[in-house]
Amino acid sequence: MQKAKKAGKYRGRAPTAQRRKAEAQELLRGGMSKRDIAATLGISERSVHRIT
């Protein structure tokens, strides 16, 4: 893995929740609960709390 990192080929896991941040914030403004937002977007409730 270290060899791959040095070669610029290993980047790690993509931050899924961060890509859905705008959607989550829009749903929250629309009055949806954080639990429902998590289920709708397919991310954990903790991730919703972190990004909103």
N, C-alpha and C positions, 0 to 999 in steps of 0.2 A: 504494500500500500504506500509506503514512503517513497519508493521508487516511482510509482505512478503519480504521486503528488508533485514530485520534483519535475516530472515530465509534463505536468499540467493536465493530466488525464483524469485525475481523481478530484472530484469537487464535493463529495458528500451528498447527503439527502437534500432535496429541494424543499424549501420552507412552504408547505402547502397552505397553511392558514394565512400567511402574509399575502399570498396572491389573492385571497378571497376577502381581504380587509374592506375594500370599498363596498362590496356586496353586503357584508355583515353589518357595516355601519348604516347602510341604506335601509336594510330590513329592521334594524333597531329603531331608526327614526320613524319607520312606518308603524311601530307599536308591537312588533313581534317580540316574544320573549327570547332570552338568550338560549334557553333549552331548545326552543323550536328552530332558532337560527342554526344551531349546531346540527340538528337533525336534517334540516333542509340543505345545508352546504356540505354535509358529510365530514364534519370536523368535530373535535371534542368540545365539550362545554368550556373546559379550561382554556382552550385556544380562543374561543369567542370572548371570554373575559379578558384575555391578554390583548386582543387586537381592538377591542371597543373601549 
